[in-house]
Amino acid sequence: MELFKLSLPTVEAVPIVANLPHSGLFVPDAIAATMTPEHLKALPNSDWHLDHLYQFLPQLGITVMQATHSRYVVDLNRAVKKPEFGSFWTSVIPETTAFGQPIYRVLPTQAEIERRIEEFYDPYHAKLNALLEGTRDRFGRVYFLDLHSFLGLITDDICLGNRNGETCSEDMIDAVARAFNRQWYRVVKNKVFNGGFITKHYGQLPDVEALQIEVRYPVYLKGSQLDQPQPPDWNVEELVRARETFEKIFAAIVGRLR
């Protein structure tokens, strides 16, 4: 399977690139064989079905890059640093879930860890970097949206993160916040989720404004399915309604940023 899916604009392109690094669910057989069955089945804390929620983005002129592989294969939103294998919150390859539950029956060797980084992490970031640079060369500026979802830690609907003002202008974060507010979503800025490695790293590039957008699961998924030992369904009324509303929101964001 390809490491990512690239969806190009179906109308005139705008200087906005969206990235979905945690929505992939694929785990190669060799890695799956080493994982505990319950966590392989559940893949907890994935950004469930954001590809379906945001499927309209190319129709607004936005270029979209989406990871296909699970964050448990390699976490694209972590810096490659010691220890590469360890905490869910800091390591590029997590040893446990966010709740400290072990993921593996057989731990990967250091050679396997390095191979995963080389095979899955490096090519993804090389492509994302080239995509941002190409868009910047074409338009002179890029607005970069790193799209995620969550449950827990906070109860707000939407959390916007720009590393406390480091990765995008106040004009950009305010424009996005207003677009969500107009549709009655509860929006906060830099509250717990203030922007991960991707937002920080690419927000340092010249003429790139980077913003992380976190959406709470119940905004677009069926609440009764969120505590089950398997992924929630995507083909539900909640997602359809949210997608219709989000299309209006992102149309407003495009109109403001372009």
C-alpha distance (Angstrom), angle and dihedral (degrees) to the residues before:
residue distance angle dihedral
M1 . . .
E2 3.81 . .
L3 3.80 115.5 .
F4 3.77 93.9 -125.3
K5 3.77 144.4 9.2
L6 3.79 117.2 -129.4
S7 3.82 116.5 -157.8
L8 3.78 113.4 -167.5
P9 3.81 123.7 -156.4
T10 3.80 115.8 -83.9
V11 3.82 90.6 -157.0
E12 3.80 132.0 35.9
A13 3.80 107.5 -40.7
V14 3.79 121.6 -113.5
P15 3.84 125.8 -158.4
I16 3.81 93.0 -98.3
V17 3.81 125.5 110.7
A18 3.81 121.7 -172.4
N19 3.79 124.4 -160.8
L20 3.83 129.6 -163.0
P21 3.82 106.2 -170.6
H22 3.82 99.9 162.6
S23 3.82 103.0 41.3
G24 3.80 97.3 86.0
L25 3.80 117.2 104.2
F26 3.81 103.3 -177.4
V27 3.81 118.7 118.6
P28 3.83 117.2 -176.1
D29 3.79 114.4 -120.9
A30 3.81 95.0 -114.0
I31 3.80 91.4 55.9
A32 3.80 94.5 39.8
A33 3.80 90.0 56.6
T34 3.82 90.0 63.0
M35 3.82 96.8 48.7
T36 3.79 129.4 89.4
P37 3.84 109.6 -97.9
E38 3.80 94.9 -126.8
H39 3.79 94.3 54.3
L40 3.77 93.4 41.6
K41 3.80 87.7 55.7
A42 3.79 96.1 44.7
L43 3.85 103.6 33.7
P44 3.83 88.1 -167.0
N45 3.80 122.7 -148.1
S46 3.78 93.5 23.9
D47 3.80 116.3 146.7
W48 3.76 90.6 -108.4
H49 3.81 118.2 -141.4
L50 3.78 98.8 -24.8
D51 3.81 86.9 145.5
H52 3.81 87.7 65.8
L53 3.80 93.8 42.9
Y54 3.81 92.7 51.0
Q55 3.80 99.6 35.4
F56 3.81 90.3 120.1
L57 3.81 95.3 63.6
P58 3.84 97.3 95.2
Q59 3.81 87.8 52.9
L60 3.82 87.2 62.4
G61 3.81 93.1 51.6
I62 3.82 95.3 -98.6
T63 3.80 121.4 138.9
V64 3.81 112.0 -135.3
M65 3.80 129.8 -159.1
Q66 3.80 117.6 -171.8
A67 3.80 130.0 -176.5
T68 3.79 114.7 -129.4
H69 3.82 98.1 -165.0
S70 3.78 125.0 77.3
R71 3.78 121.2 -99.7
Y72 3.82 85.6 -119.4
V73 3.81 90.1 66.8
V74 3.80 89.2 54.5
D75 3.78 130.2 -26.5
L76 3.79 108.0 -126.8
N77 3.80 91.2 -168.9
R78 3.80 94.5 64.6
A79 3.80 129.6 82.0
V80 3.79 117.2 -115.9
K81 3.80 100.9 -112.5
K82 3.80 138.7 122.9
P83 2.94 122.7 -36.3
E84 3.80 94.3 35.2
F85 3.83 89.1 177.0
G86 3.80 116.5 49.0
S87 3.80 138.9 58.0
F88 3.79 119.5 48.3
W89 3.79 88.0 -136.8
T90 3.81 100.6 49.5
S91 3.82 113.1 16.3
V92 3.78 125.4 87.5
I93 3.82 88.8 -134.6
P94 3.82 112.9 35.9
E95 3.79 120.7 -139.9
T96 3.81 93.6 -166.2
T97 3.78 139.5 21.4
A98 3.80 122.6 -98.0
F99 3.81 86.3 -88.9
G100 3.80 94.6 53.7
Q101 3.80 96.1 -104.2
P102 3.83 114.6 146.5
I103 3.80 115.4 -107.3
Y104 3.81 100.0 -167.8
R105 3.77 137.4 66.3
V106 3.81 88.0 -174.4
L107 3.79 117.1 30.0
P108 3.82 118.1 -133.5
T109 3.78 117.9 -110.6
Q110 3.80 121.5 -120.4
A111 3.80 88.8 -105.1
E112 3.82 90.2 53.9
I113 3.79 91.3 48.6
E114 3.80 91.4 52.0
R115 3.81 91.0 46.6
R116 3.81 91.4 53.3
I117 3.78 91.7 51.8
E118 3.80 91.0 49.3
E119 3.81 94.7 44.2
F120 3.80 103.0 38.7
Y121 3.81 110.5 15.4
D122 3.80 106.0 40.1
P123 3.84 97.7 49.6
Y124 3.80 92.1 48.1
H125 3.78 93.8 53.1
A126 3.79 92.3 42.8
K127 3.80 89.4 56.3
L128 3.80 93.9 44.2
N129 3.79 91.6 49.7
A130 3.80 91.3 49.4
L131 3.80 90.9 48.0
L132 3.79 92.5 53.1
E133 3.78 93.3 45.3
G134 3.80 91.7 48.1
T135 3.80 91.7 50.3
R136 3.80 91.0 47.3
D137 3.81 91.3 49.9
R138 3.79 89.8 52.2
F139 3.80 99.2 44.9
G140 3.80 104.7 19.4
R141 3.82 91.7 -121.8
V142 3.81 138.6 43.1
Y143 3.79 130.4 -150.4
F144 3.80 105.7 -155.4
L145 3.82 120.9 -161.8
D146 3.81 117.9 -166.4
L147 3.81 105.7 -162.0
H148 3.81 124.2 -152.3
S149 3.81 142.6 150.9
F150 3.79 134.3 -147.8
L151 3.78 150.1 175.5
G152 3.78 124.1 -149.3
L153 3.82 136.5 17.5
I154 3.82 91.0 69.7
T155 3.81 133.6 25.2
D156 3.81 99.6 -149.0
D157 3.81 117.2 117.4
I158 3.79 98.2 -128.4
C159 3.79 131.5 21.4
L160 3.79 119.5 -167.7
G161 3.79 118.5 -161.4
N162 3.78 130.3 -167.9
R163 3.81 99.0 158.2
N164 3.79 89.6 -92.8
G165 3.79 94.1 -55.7
E166 3.81 99.2 -36.9
T167 3.82 103.4 106.4
C168 3.79 106.6 38.7
S169 3.77 139.6 15.7
E170 3.79 124.6 -91.9
D171 3.80 86.9 -117.5
M172 3.80 90.7 61.5
I173 3.80 98.1 45.4
D174 3.80 91.2 43.5
A175 3.82 91.9 50.8
V176 3.81 91.0 52.7
A177 3.80 92.4 44.9
R178 3.81 92.0 51.3
A179 3.80 91.8 49.7
F180 3.82 90.9 55.7
N181 3.81 93.2 40.9
R182 3.79 91.1 55.9
Q183 3.81 88.3 61.6
W184 3.81 90.6 50.7
Y185 3.79 98.7 -106.5
R186 3.80 118.0 147.4
V187 3.79 105.1 -117.5
V188 3.80 129.8 -169.0
K189 3.78 131.6 178.3
N190 3.81 126.1 -134.2
K191 3.81 92.7 -15.4
V192 3.84 106.0 150.6
F193 3.82 91.2 -43.7
N194 3.78 100.5 64.7
G195 3.81 97.0 152.3
G196 3.80 131.4 -61.0
F197 3.78 132.7 -131.3
I198 3.80 94.5 -67.3
T199 3.80 93.7 53.1
K200 3.80 92.2 45.1
H201 3.81 96.3 44.1
Y202 3.79 99.6 45.5
G203 3.79 93.4 36.1
Q204 3.80 86.9 67.0
L205 3.80 93.0 62.4
P206 3.81 116.1 103.9
D207 3.81 113.4 -93.0
V208 3.82 93.3 3.5
E209 3.80 118.5 121.3
A210 3.82 110.5 -165.5
L211 3.79 127.1 -164.7
Q212 3.81 129.8 176.6
I213 3.81 115.7 -144.0
E214 3.81 117.3 -162.6
V215 3.82 119.3 -169.8
R216 3.80 121.1 -165.3
Y217 3.81 112.6 -120.8
P218 3.84 97.0 -121.1
V219 3.80 89.8 57.7
Y220 3.80 89.1 74.9
L221 3.82 109.2 4.9
K222 3.81 132.8 69.8
G223 3.77 107.6 -94.5
S224 3.80 95.5 -145.7
Q225 3.83 90.2 61.4
L226 3.79 97.3 52.8
D227 3.81 97.4 83.7
Q228 3.80 95.7 48.0
P229 3.84 125.9 110.8
Q230 3.80 92.1 -115.0
P231 3.80 135.9 53.6
P232 3.82 116.9 -76.9
D233 3.80 120.2 -109.5
W234 3.78 119.4 -96.4
N235 3.81 97.8 -158.7
V236 3.81 95.7 76.6
E237 3.79 134.8 120.9
E238 3.79 92.0 -111.7
L239 3.79 92.3 61.3
V240 3.80 93.8 44.0
R241 3.82 91.8 52.5
A242 3.80 92.9 44.7
R243 3.80 91.8 49.0
E244 3.79 91.6 53.5
T245 3.80 90.9 50.6
F246 3.80 93.6 43.3
E247 3.78 90.9 53.0
K248 3.81 88.8 59.5
I249 3.79 90.6 46.5
F250 3.79 94.8 50.6
A251 3.79 92.5 43.7
A252 3.81 86.4 58.0
I253 3.82 90.8 47.0
V254 3.80 91.5 51.3
G255 3.79 90.8 48.7
R256 3.79 90.5 51.9
L257 3.81 99.1 42.9
R258 3.79 101.6 40.1
